[in-house]
Amino acid sequence: MEIKQLKYFIEVAKREHLSEAALELEIAQSAISRQITQLEKELQVKLFNREGRNIYLTDEGKQLFSEATKIIDQFEETVRLFHKQSESNHFIIRIGYVESYISQVLTLLIQSFENQSDSIVEPILMEESEILNALTTDQIDIAFTDLSNDIKQNRELKVNALFEENYHIYAPKDAPITMATHPPLVQFSNKTIYQLYPLPSHIKQTLANIVIKPIRTITHPQLAQYILNKERGYIIAASYHLLDKNPDKWVDISLGHTELKRTICSVMRQDNRKNDIRLMLSMIDQLLSRSTTYH
């Protein structure tokens, strides 16, 4: 039994006339007759009594008419529901992002965009390993993530390098390393280092390849300040994560000259045609792009 057969059957039952039903459905009368015959064979019942050119529902036909009407109504309501959801989704821009400087400015981006658009933005914090699959399977429309080789080489993606993200390290004031102008990472090899909030996996691995001791994680500035006050370790963080200045206790050392850096980019599928997606890309350029050298 097919939806098409039920629709043909309902039209014939309403008009009790094959030719009138054929005109309404804009198909040949023979095609309707063939579908009704197949339906009767499948159900093993007679649906119509025929008297000349007129046809009338049998008791079984009346029963099927009642049930078929319910089925078609439910089918059409389901189609309307999904069409409505599809139209609604066209006005939702889902942004997947990794923890980075983007987190600090995402609210401004969303507010600026929604003030000029009928669309709304749904931000989704993700792991870097999830981003590419989420883009290619339409779970997200735009991603803010590391400019990896996989992303660079994917011809289905539109990629825009935005800015370079660097790191810095806080050292106790009296530590000899604070006297160096641009200390290489190897000078931290025997130090106790805490990451203030988790570092990106490849950044942490680069550091771990140099540092002898395990890199521990803390997630609160006050705890970081306590460790520095007690001279129990060094605190490494992304450049946008800052501790209160306390020159009597610790020194802020930039690591921008080291290999601890990453390029953050915006990425979307080339075939994305959602409403206002171009407006979003324009605002990303205005608010997030920085003049810098990318590696």
C-alpha positions in Angstrom: 0.0 0.0 0.0 1.4 3.4 -1.0 0.5 6.9 -0.1 -0.2 7.6 -3.8 -2.8 4.8 -3.9 -4.6 6.1 -0.9 -4.7 9.6 -2.3 -6.2 8.3 -5.6 -8.7 6.1 -3.7 -9.9 9.1 -1.6 -10.4 11.3 -4.6 -12.5 8.6 -6.4 -14.5 7.9 -3.2 -15.3 11.6 -2.7 -16.6 12.0 -6.3 -17.9 8.5 -7.0 -16.6 9.0 -10.5 -13.3 7.9 -12.1 -13.1 10.6 -14.8 -13.8 13.4 -12.4 -11.1 12.1 -10.0 -8.7 11.9 -12.9 -9.3 15.5 -13.9 -8.8 16.7 -10.3 -5.5 14.7 -10.0 -4.4 15.6 -13.5 -3.6 12.0 -14.4 -5.0 9.5 -16.8 -8.2 7.6 -15.8 -6.5 4.3 -16.6 -3.7 5.1 -14.1 -6.3 5.6 -11.4 -8.1 2.4 -12.3 -4.8 0.5 -12.2 -3.9 1.8 -8.8 -7.3 1.1 -7.3 -7.2 -2.5 -8.7 -3.7 -3.0 -7.1 -5.1 -1.7 -3.8 -8.0 -4.1 -3.9 -5.7 -7.0 -4.7 -3.4 -6.2 -1.8 -6.2 -5.8 0.7 -8.2 -8.7 -0.8 -11.4 -6.8 -0.7 -13.7 -5.0 -3.2 -13.7 -1.3 -2.6 -16.3 -0.1 -5.1 -19.5 -1.3 -6.7 -19.8 -0.2 -10.3 -23.1 0.9 -11.9 -22.5 2.2 -15.4 -20.2 5.2 -15.2 -20.9 5.7 -11.5 -19.1 3.8 -8.7 -20.1 3.5 -5.0 -18.1 2.5 -1.9 -18.7 -0.9 -0.5 -18.8 -1.4 3.3 -15.1 -2.3 3.1 -14.5 0.8 1.0 -16.2 3.0 3.5 -14.0 1.6 6.3 -10.9 2.2 4.2 -12.0 5.7 3.4 -12.2 6.5 7.1 -8.8 5.1 7.8 -7.1 6.4 4.7 -8.3 9.9 5.4 -6.7 9.8 8.8 -3.5 8.4 7.3 -3.3 11.1 4.6 -4.1 13.9 7.1 -1.3 12.6 9.4 1.1 12.3 6.5 0.5 15.8 5.3 0.8 17.2 8.8 4.1 15.5 9.2 5.3 17.0 5.9 4.2 20.5 7.0 6.0 20.0 10.3 9.3 19.2 8.6 8.9 22.0 6.1 8.3 24.4 8.9 11.4 23.1 10.8 13.5 23.4 7.6 12.4 27.0 7.1 13.1 27.7 10.8 16.5 26.1 10.6 17.4 28.3 7.7 17.3 31.3 10.1 19.5 29.6 12.7 23.3 29.9 12.4 25.1 27.4 14.5 28.6 28.3 15.5 31.0 25.7 16.8 34.1 27.0 18.6 37.1 25.8 20.5 38.2 27.5 23.7 40.3 30.4 22.6 40.2 34.2 22.4 37.0 33.7 20.5 35.2 33.0 23.8 36.0 36.5 24.9 34.4 38.2 21.9 31.7 35.8 20.8 29.0 37.7 22.7 29.8 40.9 20.9 29.8 39.1 17.5 26.4 37.5 18.2 24.8 40.7 19.5 26.1 42.7 16.5 24.9 40.1 14.1 21.4 39.7 15.6 20.9 43.4 15.7 21.1 43.4 11.9 19.6 40.1 11.0 16.4 38.1 11.3 18.5 35.0 12.0 19.7 33.9 15.4 23.0 32.3 16.5 23.4 29.1 18.5 27.0 28.9 20.0 28.4 25.5 20.7 31.7 24.9 22.6 33.4 21.9 21.0 36.6 20.0 21.1 39.0 20.6 18.2 38.6 16.9 17.1 34.9 17.3 16.7 34.9 20.4 14.5 35.6 19.0 11.0 33.0 16.2 11.3 30.4 18.7 12.6 31.0 21.0 9.6 30.8 18.2 7.0 27.6 16.7 8.5 25.8 20.1 8.8 25.7 20.0 12.6 27.3 23.5 12.6 27.4 26.3 9.9 30.6 28.1 11.0 33.5 27.0 13.1 36.2 28.9 15.0 39.1 26.5 15.4 42.8 25.9 14.8 44.0 26.2 11.2 45.0 22.6 10.8 46.4 20.8 7.7 43.1 18.9 7.4 41.2 22.1 7.2 43.6 23.8 4.9 43.5 20.9 2.4 39.7 20.5 2.4 38.4 22.0 -0.9 34.8 21.9 0.3 35.6 24.5 3.0 35.9 28.3 3.0 38.7 29.1 5.4 39.6 32.6 6.7 42.7 32.9 9.0 41.8 35.4 11.7 44.6 35.9 14.2 47.5 34.2 15.9 47.1 33.2 19.5 50.2 33.2 21.7 51.0 32.3 25.3 52.7 33.7 28.3 54.1 32.4 31.6 54.1 33.9 35.0 57.3 33.4 37.0 58.1 34.2 40.7 59.8 37.6 40.9 63.2 36.3 42.1 63.5 33.5 39.6 66.7 33.9 37.5 64.8 33.3 34.3 63.0 36.6 34.7 66.2 38.4 33.7 66.3 36.8 30.2 64.9 38.9 27.4 63.4 36.1 25.3 64.0 32.8 27.2 63.8 29.7 25.1 61.4 27.0 26.3 64.3 24.7 27.2 65.0 27.1 30.1 61.8 25.9 31.7 62.6 22.2 31.3 63.2 21.6 35.0 60.5 23.9 36.3 57.2 23.0 37.9 54.5 24.4 35.5 50.8 24.7 35.9 48.5 25.5 33.1 45.8 28.1 33.9 42.9 26.4 32.2 43.6 23.5 29.8 45.9 24.2 26.9 45.1 23.0 23.4 46.3 19.4 23.1 49.1 20.2 20.6 50.3 23.2 22.6 50.5 21.1 25.8 52.3 18.3 23.9 54.9 20.7 22.6 55.6 21.9 26.1 55.5 18.4 27.6 58.2 17.3 25.1 60.5 19.9 26.8 59.4 20.0 30.4 60.6 17.1 32.6 57.9 17.3 35.3 54.2 16.7 34.6 52.2 19.8 33.6 49.4 20.2 36.1 46.1 22.0 35.6 44.4 24.7 37.7 41.3 26.6 36.8 41.1 29.6 39.1 43.3 32.8 39.0 43.3 33.0 42.8 44.9 29.6 43.1 47.5 30.6 40.4 48.3 33.7 42.4 48.8 31.7 45.6 51.2 29.3 43.8 53.2 32.3 42.6 53.2 34.0 46.0 54.6 30.8 47.6 57.1 30.3 44.7 55.8 26.8 44.1 55.7 26.9 40.3 55.2 28.8 37.1 51.8 29.6 35.5 51.3 29.3 31.8 48.2 30.6 30.0 46.9 31.9 26.8 47.7 35.6 26.2 44.1 36.7 26.9 44.1 35.0 30.3 45.6 37.6 32.7 46.4 37.6 36.4 46.3 40.8 38.4 49.6 42.6 38.3 51.8 42.1 41.3 55.4 43.1 40.4 56.6 42.4 43.9 55.7 38.8 43.6 55.7 37.7 40.0 56.8 38.6 36.4 54.8 38.1 33.2 57.0 36.6 30.5 55.7 36.6 26.9 56.2 33.3 24.9 55.3 34.9 21.6 58.8 34.2 20.3 58.5 30.5 20.9 56.7 27.7 19.0 53.8 27.9 21.4 51.3 29.5 19.1 48.3 28.7 17.0 46.3 30.3 14.2 42.6 30.6 14.8 40.4 30.6 11.7 36.8 30.8 10.7 35.6 27.9 8.6 32.3 27.1 6.7 31.2 24.8 3.9 31.4 26.4 0.5 27.9 25.3 -0.3 26.3 26.8 2.8 23.3 29.0 1.5 21.6 29.9 4.8 20.0 33.2 5.2 22.4 35.9 6.3 25.5 33.6 6.3 27.3 36.2 4.2 26.4 38.9 6.7 27.9 36.8 9.5 31.1 36.3 7.5 31.4 40.1 7.0 31.0 40.7 10.7 33.6 38.1 11.5 36.0 40.0 9.3 35.2 43.3 10.9 35.3 42.2 14.5 37.9 39.3 14.6 40.4 39.7 11.8 43.8 41.0 12.9 46.8 42.0 10.8 49.4 39.4 11.7 51.7 36.7 10.4 50.3 33.2 10.3 52.3 30.1 10.6 
